[in-house]
Amino acid sequence: MFDFDEDAQVLAEQCFDYIRNRLTNRPQPVSPPTADELRAAVGVTITPDGIGSERALKLFAEVLAPAAIPLDNPKHAALIPGAPTIASILFDACVSASALVAEAWIEAAGAIHAENEALSWIASLAGLPETAGGCFINGGTAGNLSALVTARDAHAHGRRRVACGGDAHSSIAKALRIIGCDALVVPSDDRGRLTGAALRSALAADGDAGSVFAVIASAGATNTGAIDDLAGIAEVAAEHDLWFHVDAAYGGAGMCAPSVRDRFAGIERADSFIVDPHKWLFGPLDCCALLYREPQRAFEVHRQSASYLETMRVDGGMDPTDYGIHLTRRARGLPLWFSLATYGTDAYRDAVETVLANTRAAVAIINADPLLELIMEPDLSILLFKRIGWVEADYLQWAQELLAEGVVFVLPSKWQGETVGRFVFLHPQTSVEMFQATVDAMA
Ligand SMILES: Cc1ncc(COP(=O)(O)O)c(C=O)c1O
């Protein structure tokens, strides 16, 4: 089990073959089987003697893995898809093989150095000072929570409320529940955005504005892709001594694209922000970049203390575990680092611009079709649109048929209480033709 013996060599070849095949043929999205169907197809796999690697791998390759809607298929245009680069996927396997515990410098200095290079690049996209820093954590939910814990413990001074827009991601409400704080929900504008003006009015009208210690803005709302008025919000945050956190989990990648960079104006004033490389920075699951303007403040809040941990601290290094709610951590930023190092940042800029150009072409298709109505001009790469005359059941059937026929995976959404079509461009190979086929099915 622990020696790289002859059996292990055979298994390695089988796994390499699986990876090669998987990367050559991205499976189609399919509707999920039921639990009973899977139980019948798989049988019992955990037994005292084991079923053997050959059978287990065959089951995985032929039954378990295909029972999925793969994130990296360009036909995935629902929720928030992914598009990990080939380098990032292959290197993820190398990271697994390297058994790196990237919580502390003493354990994985080289990996942490490389991760920090990737973090610095992201911080520089946002225009944060060179002294900004943080860590990679497992996802946007944990990233938002870690930032809010920092804000509460380093900045609140007894205040217990956080302002956010009505369209803030659901992980924000969850984080507030966890940290025992309440939301001041500020009404969004007609595009679902939080604006500085609305925040200022809400604070002025609130009888207890002094209890608000932070404001959370979205740079790329999940439903619409809309970017809040970051500059206006930063201004109000400064006026009211609020911690300014930006949730750019999906949208932050747009900062590499010159054609939309000005929409992020104001993010350079954030006290903290997150971007998920597993979303639009072409990395594998699961990875969130969590950045702080003044990382020392997060360090003071998140550092865990135990007798056995004190001796692992070394001078001259940084311990990523001290900047979030985790302790043990995978070096999950390394696949992004390797991909950036392999292809270069210009390739990232071009890939994000390709996605934005496809989105604009899709907008033109909607605008030219009298049966369709664009809900709003997209800030980034998510489209909401209406099929005139349709009700919820029509959208649900449309999505089911598109999935069943292997055209594309989309899920309808809601806008102002009404069911609408939603299409997410994120994979650079999600083409305008795929979008055309998607809306042709609405005729
Ligand atoms: C804007 C935004 N914030 C936070 C999250 C939560 O991130 P995760 O799913 O990585 O925990 C998401 C996920 O879709 C998101 O789109």
The ligand as an ORCA input file, in Angstrom:
! r2SCAN-3c Opt
* xyz 0 1
  C     -20.189     36.043     -5.714
  C     -19.959     34.773     -4.959
  N     -19.531     34.829     -3.693
  C     -19.314     33.711     -2.966
  C     -19.516     32.467     -3.512
  C     -19.256     31.256     -2.677
  O     -18.104     30.643     -3.162
  P     -17.825     29.078     -2.945
  O     -18.923     28.364     -3.672
  O     -16.479     28.905     -3.562
  O     -17.843     28.827     -1.489
  C     -19.967     32.352     -4.827
  C     -20.212     31.010     -5.419
  O     -20.780     30.841     -6.457
  C     -20.180     33.524     -5.577
  O     -20.589     33.471     -6.847
*
